[in-house]
Structures are given as C-alpha cells and as structure tokens.
C-alpha cells in the first residue's frame, strides 16, 4: 500500500512537472513568457553537432549507394543485419560479367581468337570484381562503421543530454515566472491592506469584501515567495550543471571530426588501391589483347582503325600497342614483299578462323608461305600451307628471314 501511495505521488509530481513545462513552452511560443538564452559558445557547439549529424548521415548513405547501387540489395542487407543473420554470398556485377565471358569462351572454343580474348577479358573482370569486394569490405569496416557508431552512439547521447538541458531550462524559466507572480501578488496585497473602507455605503463595503477575498487569494501567492526563491535556486543549479555536462559532450565533436578525418584517409587509400588494381589489370589485359584489334574488321574488308580503335590510357605510353607495331611491320617487310612479287616464309602469331572459303585458317606458331596478288587489299596476303591456299591477315604474321 505504501509503495502504491509512493507511485501515485510520484506520478502526480511528474505530471505536474510535465504540465508546467508544457505551459512554459507554449507561453514562450506565444511571446507571453521570457526565455533563458544559452550562451553563444554553447549555441555554436549545438549547431556544430547538429551539422555534423546531418552531413554524416548524408555522406554515409551516399557511400552505401556508391558501394551497392541496387536499392533492393541494400534493403536485403539491412534486414539481414537487423536480424543478425549472414547475408547470402552473391557475385557482384564484374564477377558475373567475367563468368559470362568465360562461359561464352568455352562455348566458342578457347583455341579461337574470339574465345581466347573472351577468356582473358573474363579473368580480368573477375579480378576487378575481387578487388571491388575487398574495397567494399575495407570501406565498410574503416569508414562506414565509425560513422554509424557516431550516429547510433555519441550523437544519441548528445541528443539525450540536449533534451534534458531543454527540460531544465523550462523548469528554470517556470520557476522564474512563479517567483515573479508571487512578488507581484505580495505587492498588491500590501497595497490593498492600506486601503480601508470609510462610511456606511453598502456598495463600498461590498467592494471591500470582494477586494478582501481577492487579497486572500493573492496572499496565497505571497506566501510562495520564499518557496519560489528556493525553487529558483535549485532549478538554476540543475540547469548550470546540465549545461556543463552538455558542453563537455559537445566539445567532443572536435575529436569526432579528427577521427572521421582518419577514416576519410582510410577510405581514400582503399579507393586509390582499388582503382590502381583495376588500372593494372586492364593495362595487362590491353597488352594481351594488343594482337586482336584489326582482324575482325578485316574479315569484312574494312580497315582496322575504322572498326576497333585501340585502347588509350591517359598519361602512360604503351609500347605494345598493336596498331603502331603492325603498321611499322607492314611498312618495312610486307611492302617489300608486294614490290618483289615473290614469296616469303612467315610465322603465324595467333590462331585465326577463316570467315569464308576465300580465307585460310591459321594456327599459332605454324610456318606458312605468303605472297602478294595484284589488286589485293593492303591488309591481306595470300597464304599457302601445302595444297591449301587462302587470304590471311598480315597482322597475324611475322615474316621470317
């Protein structure tokens, strides 16, 4: 029973405090009550903390979009995280593309030029996909996790203490208002006590009676002056204490910025490593594919430069680019062969599948006889292997001395 009485009293006290804060807040919004302003330094710290929270949320969300553009997958990963279950492992886009290329190479035949190129591209795409997976994992641990910890930890604590500071300020201003009303009531009571009625006029006596009752009501406020002053001292002390606690937490925002700066450096380093890996993978792939730029367009009697432009990498010269080498070879050896109208032995550099019956299929490293025929396109020669003859692309050949 005593516990119940205590709970009822506490509930009533909490309800009274809540009502007092609500009245004070409403009167402040209506301009009918004074409001204690925070000092400029504390206001600046509060603004800095709020801005930090806003921009941290935006940066974190956009980073998540960068790492996983598919919103459905992001939702799925979020649900697995909340359920504390491991999300199923799936291929990323680069790995999936690489697998498709490898499968198609198997179907077309890895011994063919196209199949061989598809296989090399597929392996490179898988390497890029693996690098992307490592980049995402590193970013999640070293960049996103600290940002999320700030929002779900430090800033929640700051928000809690800031709300408590707001309540303490409302209590302080409500105490100031009560003290002000009590002093006004005390002054009016003193003034009315000095005005005694004179004569036998009933209206005067009735008026005095009303004033007397009004004074009795005002005296109830007057008796609260001492209590209001004591309450004001208590609320002022609690407000100052809460303001100091909040200030100390807000000053930690500078440390948060320093921590996020280190996380940002880690993110940039991981990103630089990932892009450097991708660049190196593609550079190696370009060198491997340097032998395949012209033949597919040559099958349709078109020049290589009009159909398959070579890959250019900014600021880094690539000495193995095929068009340059092929053109130099054509200029030196093959032009002499055409002029002499003779024949030469040539080694086949890469496998080549004939597009029609007028062409000759080739195998890498075999040696054939080549010669020129009047009126033939400059990118082609006639090749002969035993009794087999047909057109062959010069970019697949190396003339032997």
C-alpha positions as CSV (number, residue, x, y, z in Angstrom):
1,X,0.0,0.0,0.0
2,X,2.8,2.4,0.9
3,X,4.5,1.5,-2.4
4,X,1.3,2.3,-4.3
5,X,1.0,5.6,-2.5
6,X,4.6,6.5,-3.4
7,X,4.0,5.6,-7.1
8,X,0.8,7.7,-7.2
9,X,2.6,10.7,-5.6
10,X,5.5,10.3,-8.0
11,X,3.2,10.1,-10.9
12,X,1.3,13.2,-9.8
13,X,4.6,15.1,-9.3
14,X,5.8,14.0,-12.8
15,X,2.5,15.0,-14.3
16,X,2.7,18.4,-12.6
17,X,6.3,18.9,-13.9
18,X,5.3,17.9,-17.4
19,X,2.3,20.3,-17.3
20,X,4.5,23.1,-16.0
21,X,7.0,22.6,-18.9
22,X,4.2,22.5,-21.4
23,X,2.7,25.7,-20.2
24,X,6.1,27.4,-20.1
25,X,6.9,26.2,-23.7
26,X,3.5,27.4,-25.0
27,X,3.8,30.8,-23.4
28,X,7.3,31.2,-24.9
29,X,6.0,30.4,-28.4
30,X,3.2,32.9,-27.9
31,X,5.6,35.5,-26.6
32,X,3.9,35.7,-23.2
33,X,6.9,34.4,-21.2
34,X,10.6,35.1,-21.0
35,X,13.1,32.5,-22.2
36,X,16.6,31.9,-20.8
37,X,19.0,32.1,-23.7
38,X,22.0,29.8,-23.8
39,X,25.4,31.4,-24.1
40,X,26.9,31.9,-27.6
41,X,29.6,29.3,-27.2
42,X,27.1,26.6,-26.2
43,X,24.8,27.5,-29.1
44,X,27.7,27.3,-31.5
45,X,28.6,23.8,-30.2
46,X,25.0,22.7,-30.6
47,X,24.9,24.0,-34.2
48,X,28.2,22.2,-34.9
49,X,26.9,18.9,-33.5
50,X,23.7,19.1,-35.5
51,X,25.5,19.9,-38.7
52,X,27.9,17.0,-38.0
53,X,25.0,14.7,-37.6
54,X,23.3,15.9,-40.8
55,X,26.3,15.6,-43.1
56,X,27.5,12.3,-41.5
57,X,24.1,10.8,-42.4
58,X,24.3,12.1,-46.0
59,X,27.8,11.0,-46.6
60,X,27.2,7.6,-45.1
61,X,24.0,7.0,-47.1
62,X,25.6,8.1,-50.4
63,X,28.7,5.9,-49.7
64,X,26.3,3.0,-49.3
65,X,24.7,3.9,-52.6
66,X,28.2,4.0,-54.2
67,X,29.2,0.6,-52.8
68,X,25.8,-1.0,-53.7
69,X,23.8,0.9,-56.3
70,X,20.9,-1.6,-56.2
71,X,18.3,-0.4,-53.5
72,X,16.7,-3.8,-53.2
73,X,20.0,-5.4,-52.3
74,X,20.7,-2.6,-49.8
75,X,17.3,-3.3,-48.1
76,X,18.0,-7.0,-48.0
77,X,21.4,-6.5,-46.4
78,X,19.8,-4.1,-43.9
79,X,17.2,-6.7,-42.9
80,X,19.9,-9.4,-42.5
81,X,21.9,-7.0,-40.4
82,X,18.9,-6.3,-38.1
83,X,18.1,-10.0,-37.9
84,X,21.8,-10.6,-37.0
85,X,22.0,-13.2,-39.9
86,X,24.6,-13.5,-42.5
87,X,23.5,-12.3,-46.0
88,X,23.9,-14.9,-48.8
89,X,27.1,-14.6,-50.8
90,X,26.4,-13.5,-54.4
91,X,28.6,-12.5,-57.3
92,X,29.0,-8.8,-58.0
93,X,28.5,-7.3,-61.4
94,X,32.1,-7.6,-62.5
95,X,32.3,-11.2,-61.4
96,X,29.1,-12.1,-63.1
97,X,30.2,-10.4,-66.3
98,X,33.5,-12.3,-66.1
99,X,31.8,-15.6,-65.6
100,X,29.6,-15.0,-68.7
101,X,32.6,-14.2,-70.7
102,X,34.4,-17.3,-69.6
103,X,31.4,-19.5,-70.3
104,X,31.0,-18.0,-73.8
105,X,34.7,-18.6,-74.4
106,X,34.2,-22.2,-73.6
107,X,31.3,-22.4,-76.0
108,X,33.0,-20.6,-78.9
109,X,36.3,-22.5,-78.3
110,X,39.2,-21.2,-76.3
111,X,41.5,-22.0,-79.2
112,X,39.8,-19.4,-81.4
113,X,40.9,-15.8,-81.3
114,X,37.5,-14.6,-80.1
115,X,37.2,-17.3,-77.5
116,X,40.7,-16.7,-76.3
117,X,40.0,-12.9,-76.0
118,X,36.7,-13.6,-74.1
119,X,38.5,-15.8,-71.7
120,X,41.2,-13.2,-71.0
121,X,38.6,-10.5,-70.5
122,X,36.5,-12.7,-68.2
123,X,39.5,-13.4,-66.0
124,X,40.3,-9.7,-65.8
125,X,36.7,-8.9,-64.9
126,X,36.8,-11.4,-62.1
127,X,40.0,-9.9,-60.8
128,X,38.3,-6.5,-60.8
129,X,35.3,-8.0,-59.1
130,X,37.5,-9.5,-56.4
131,X,39.2,-6.1,-55.9
132,X,35.8,-4.4,-55.6
133,X,34.8,-6.9,-52.9
134,X,37.9,-6.1,-50.9
135,X,37.3,-2.3,-51.4
136,X,33.7,-2.6,-50.2
137,X,34.8,-4.7,-47.1
138,X,37.6,-2.2,-46.2
139,X,35.3,0.8,-46.7
140,X,32.5,-0.8,-44.5
141,X,35.0,-1.5,-41.7
142,X,37.2,1.6,-41.7
143,X,34.7,4.2,-43.0
144,X,31.0,3.4,-42.6
145,X,31.2,1.6,-39.2
146,X,32.8,4.6,-37.4
147,X,30.3,7.0,-39.0
148,X,27.4,4.7,-38.0
149,X,28.8,4.3,-34.4
150,X,28.8,8.1,-34.1
151,X,25.2,8.4,-35.1
152,X,24.0,5.5,-33.0
153,X,26.2,6.1,-30.1
154,X,27.8,9.5,-29.4
155,X,25.1,11.6,-31.1
156,X,22.3,9.8,-29.4
157,X,24.0,10.6,-26.0
158,X,24.3,14.2,-27.1
159,X,20.7,14.3,-28.1
160,X,19.6,12.8,-24.8
161,X,21.6,15.4,-22.8
162,X,20.4,18.2,-25.0
163,X,16.8,17.3,-24.4
164,X,17.5,17.1,-20.7
165,X,19.1,20.6,-20.9
166,X,15.9,21.9,-22.6
167,X,13.8,20.5,-19.8
168,X,16.0,22.0,-17.2
169,X,15.7,25.4,-18.9
170,X,11.9,25.1,-19.0
171,X,12.0,24.3,-15.3
172,X,14.2,27.3,-14.6
173,X,12.0,29.7,-16.6
174,X,8.9,28.3,-15.0
175,X,10.4,28.9,-11.6
176,X,11.3,32.5,-12.6
177,X,7.7,33.0,-13.7
178,X,6.3,31.7,-10.4
179,X,8.6,33.9,-8.4
180,X,7.7,36.9,-10.5
181,X,3.9,36.2,-9.9
182,X,4.4,35.7,-6.2
183,X,6.2,39.0,-5.8
184,X,3.5,40.8,-7.8
185,X,0.9,39.2,-5.6
186,X,2.8,40.3,-2.5
187,X,3.0,43.9,-3.7
188,X,-0.8,44.0,-4.4
189,X,-1.7,42.6,-1.1
190,X,0.4,45.2,0.7
191,X,-1.3,47.9,-1.3
192,X,-4.9,46.7,-0.7
193,X,-4.3,46.3,3.1
194,X,-3.6,50.0,3.3
195,X,-7.0,50.9,1.7
196,X,-9.7,50.6,4.4
197,X,-13.4,51.4,3.6
198,X,-14.9,54.5,5.0
199,X,-18.6,55.4,5.7
200,X,-21.7,53.2,5.7
201,X,-22.1,52.9,2.0
202,X,-23.1,49.2,1.3
203,X,-21.5,49.3,-2.1
204,X,-18.3,50.4,-0.6
205,X,-18.4,47.6,1.9
206,X,-19.3,45.0,-0.8
207,X,-16.4,46.2,-2.9
208,X,-14.1,45.9,0.1
209,X,-15.3,42.4,0.7
210,X,-14.5,41.4,-2.9
211,X,-11.1,43.0,-2.5
212,X,-10.6,41.2,0.7
213,X,-11.3,37.9,-0.9
214,X,-9.0,38.8,-3.8
215,X,-6.3,39.7,-1.3
216,X,-6.7,36.4,0.5
217,X,-6.1,34.7,-2.9
218,X,-3.2,36.9,-3.7
219,X,-1.7,36.2,-0.3
220,X,-1.5,32.6,-1.2
221,X,1.0,33.7,-3.9
222,X,2.7,36.0,-1.5
223,X,3.4,33.1,0.9
224,X,5.0,31.3,-2.0
225,X,7.8,33.9,-2.5
226,X,10.2,32.2,-0.2
227,X,9.4,28.8,-1.6
228,X,9.7,30.1,-5.2
229,X,13.1,31.7,-4.5
230,X,14.3,28.4,-3.1
231,X,13.0,26.5,-6.1
232,X,14.6,29.0,-8.4
233,X,18.0,28.4,-6.8
234,X,17.6,24.7,-7.2
235,X,16.5,24.8,-10.8
236,X,19.3,27.3,-11.6
237,X,21.8,24.9,-10.1
238,X,20.4,22.0,-12.0
239,X,20.4,24.0,-15.3
240,X,24.0,25.1,-14.8
241,X,25.1,21.5,-14.1
242,X,23.3,20.1,-17.1
243,X,24.6,22.9,-19.3
244,X,28.2,22.0,-18.3
245,X,27.6,18.3,-19.0
246,X,26.2,19.1,-22.4
247,X,29.1,21.4,-23.1
248,X,31.6,18.7,-22.3
249,X,29.9,16.3,-24.7
250,X,29.6,18.8,-27.4
251,X,33.3,19.7,-27.2
252,X,34.0,16.1,-28.1
253,X,32.7,16.8,-31.6
254,X,36.1,18.1,-32.5
255,X,37.6,14.8,-31.5
256,X,34.9,13.1,-33.7
257,X,36.0,15.3,-36.6
258,X,39.6,14.2,-36.1
259,X,38.5,10.5,-36.0
260,X,36.4,10.9,-39.1
261,X,39.3,12.5,-40.9
262,X,41.4,9.4,-40.3
263,X,38.5,7.3,-41.5
264,X,38.4,9.5,-44.6
265,X,42.1,8.9,-45.3
266,X,41.5,5.2,-45.0
267,X,38.6,5.4,-47.4
268,X,40.7,7.4,-50.0
269,X,43.6,4.9,-49.6
270,X,41.3,1.9,-50.1
271,X,39.7,3.7,-53.1
272,X,43.1,4.5,-54.6
273,X,44.3,0.9,-54.1
274,X,41.2,-0.4,-55.8
275,X,41.4,1.9,-58.8
276,X,45.2,1.2,-59.1
277,X,44.5,-2.5,-59.2
278,X,41.8,-2.0,-61.8
279,X,44.1,0.1,-63.9
280,X,46.9,-2.5,-63.7
281,X,44.5,-5.4,-64.5
282,X,43.2,-3.5,-67.6
283,X,46.7,-2.4,-68.6
284,X,47.8,-6.1,-68.6
285,X,44.7,-7.1,-70.5
286,X,45.3,-4.4,-73.1
287,X,48.8,-5.8,-73.7
288,X,47.3,-9.3,-74.1
289,X,44.7,-8.1,-76.5
290,X,47.1,-5.9,-78.4
291,X,47.1,-8.6,-81.1
292,X,43.4,-8.6,-81.8
293,X,42.4,-5.1,-82.9
294,X,42.2,-5.4,-86.7
295,X,41.2,-9.0,-87.8
296,X,37.5,-8.9,-87.0
297,X,37.0,-5.8,-89.1
298,X,39.4,-7.2,-91.7
299,X,37.0,-10.1,-92.3
300,X,34.6,-7.6,-93.8
301,X,37.4,-5.9,-95.9
302,X,37.5,-2.9,-93.6
303,X,40.5,-1.2,-92.1
304,X,41.3,-1.9,-88.5
305,X,41.3,1.7,-87.4
306,X,37.7,2.3,-88.6
307,X,36.2,-0.6,-86.6
308,X,38.2,-1.3,-83.5
309,X,40.0,1.7,-82.0
310,X,42.9,0.9,-79.8
311,X,42.6,1.4,-76.0
312,X,44.3,4.6,-74.8
313,X,45.5,5.1,-71.2
314,X,46.0,8.7,-70.2
315,X,49.5,9.9,-69.5
316,X,51.1,6.4,-69.8
317,X,52.6,5.4,-73.1
318,X,52.1,1.7,-74.0
319,X,54.8,0.4,-76.2
320,X,53.0,-2.8,-77.0
321,X,50.0,-1.2,-78.7
322,X,49.4,-3.3,-81.8
323,X,48.4,-0.7,-84.4
324,X,51.8,1.0,-84.2
325,X,53.7,-2.2,-84.3
326,X,51.6,-3.6,-87.1
327,X,51.9,-0.5,-89.3
328,X,55.7,-0.5,-88.8
329,X,55.9,-4.1,-89.8
330,X,53.7,-3.5,-92.9
331,X,55.8,-0.6,-93.9
332,X,59.2,-2.4,-93.7
333,X,58.7,-6.1,-94.6
334,X,55.3,-6.6,-96.3
335,X,55.7,-3.6,-98.7
336,X,58.9,-5.1,-99.9
337,X,57.2,-8.4,-100.4
338,X,54.5,-6.8,-102.6
339,X,57.0,-4.9,-104.6
340,X,59.1,-8.0,-105.3
341,X,56.1,-10.2,-106.4
342,X,57.9,-13.1,-104.7
343,X,57.1,-15.3,-101.7
344,X,58.4,-15.4,-98.2
345,X,58.1,-17.7,-95.2
346,X,56.0,-16.3,-92.3
347,X,55.3,-17.5,-88.8
348,X,51.7,-17.3,-87.5
349,X,51.5,-15.3,-84.3
350,X,47.9,-16.2,-83.3
351,X,45.1,-18.6,-84.1
352,X,42.8,-17.3,-86.8
353,X,39.5,-18.8,-88.0
354,X,38.7,-18.2,-91.7
355,X,35.5,-16.2,-92.2
356,X,34.7,-17.8,-95.6
357,X,36.2,-20.1,-98.2
358,X,38.4,-17.5,-99.6
359,X,40.4,-17.3,-96.4
360,X,42.9,-19.7,-94.8
361,X,42.6,-20.7,-91.1
362,X,45.8,-20.4,-89.1
363,X,47.3,-22.0,-86.0
364,X,49.7,-20.1,-83.8
365,X,53.4,-20.8,-84.3
366,X,53.0,-22.7,-87.7
367,X,55.0,-21.5,-90.6
368,X,53.4,-20.9,-94.0
369,X,54.3,-19.4,-97.3
370,X,52.9,-16.0,-98.2
371,X,52.9,-13.9,-101.4
372,X,51.1,-10.9,-102.8
373,X,48.4,-10.9,-105.6
374,X,47.8,-7.8,-107.7
375,X,44.8,-5.9,-106.6
376,X,44.6,-7.4,-103.1
377,X,43.8,-5.2,-100.1
378,X,47.0,-4.0,-98.4
379,X,46.0,-5.7,-95.1
380,X,46.0,-9.1,-96.6
381,X,48.3,-11.6,-98.3
382,X,47.8,-15.0,-99.9
383,X,48.9,-17.8,-97.6
384,X,49.8,-21.4,-98.6
385,X,50.0,-24.5,-96.4
386,X,50.7,-27.5,-98.6
387,X,47.9,-27.6,-101.1
388,X,45.7,-25.2,-99.0
389,X,45.5,-21.6,-100.1
390,X,43.6,-18.6,-98.9
391,X,43.8,-15.0,-97.8
392,X,45.4,-14.3,-94.4
393,X,45.6,-11.0,-92.4
394,X,49.1,-9.6,-92.2
395,X,48.7,-8.6,-88.5
396,X,48.7,-12.3,-87.7
397,X,52.0,-12.9,-89.4
398,X,55.7,-12.4,-88.7
399,X,58.0,-12.5,-91.8
400,X,61.0,-14.8,-91.4
401,X,64.4,-14.0,-92.9
